[in-house]
Amino acid sequence: MRQPLVAGNWKMNGSTDSVNALIEGLRAGIDTVTTAEMAVCPPYVYIPQVAARLAGTPISYGAQDVSDQEAGAYTGEVAPGMLADIGCKYAIVGHSERRSIYGESDEFTASKFAAARKAGLIPILCVGELLEEREQGITEQVVERQLDAVIDLEGIAAFASAVIAYEPVWAIGTGKTATPDQAQDVHAFIRGKLAGLDKAVADGVRILYGGSMNPGNAAELLAMQDIDGGLIGGASLKPDDFLAIGQAANA
Ligand code: PEP
């Protein structure tokens, strides 16, 4: 059985006070989430504060990005070993905002994925198509290309210690959600592709859906066979909404 994972991507939001309030809200309600693992990915600077405030809870934490380099003269970068050192479990790699705004390629994303794993972090690899790619009917080719870059570098076995997030770019932060069937189709495609290379790895890997997931649509998305949780942007900034998404995964 794959334990659902509901991970919050706070993006570039927060302050010392708002982070304290958010974590307090999560602590107050985490007992209502009985099945899913909950995780938060704050901006780098708030990770130690989040770590301290989450102590004693089952909530995991990670980073929204990571360097592909281990150490040295890389101004502005944060090494995966540093994130592991401060207790991070996860690092998101290849978020569509990194790919589209900062021009990060499939290959660069794959090198971040590899660096994260090498340091003992679990990468959350984001894949997903643009609206025009969906309209051209090439969603599967795009997702396959993004996966292949990682498989070519790391091999299929790497997905035994990784998470995949399918995030249709047209659904991120837009309020437009993929229908459960649209999402399930792509999740099944991803799992089927991995199964063609290693069935056990494909059966075990958690594939999250991301794109305007909220308390109103989470249950029907999470009920789909190949949707193993969510990567949540906007709704993860509201503790009650984030917890409600976690509760939607209760067995
Ligand atoms: C995201 O940024 O990964 C995301 C899914 O955002 P939102 O939930 O706001 O669409």
Residues whose N, C-alpha, C, O or C-beta is under 5 A from the ligand:
A	BS01	PEP	N9 A171 I172 G173 T174 G210 G211 S212 M213 L231 I232 G233 G234 A235
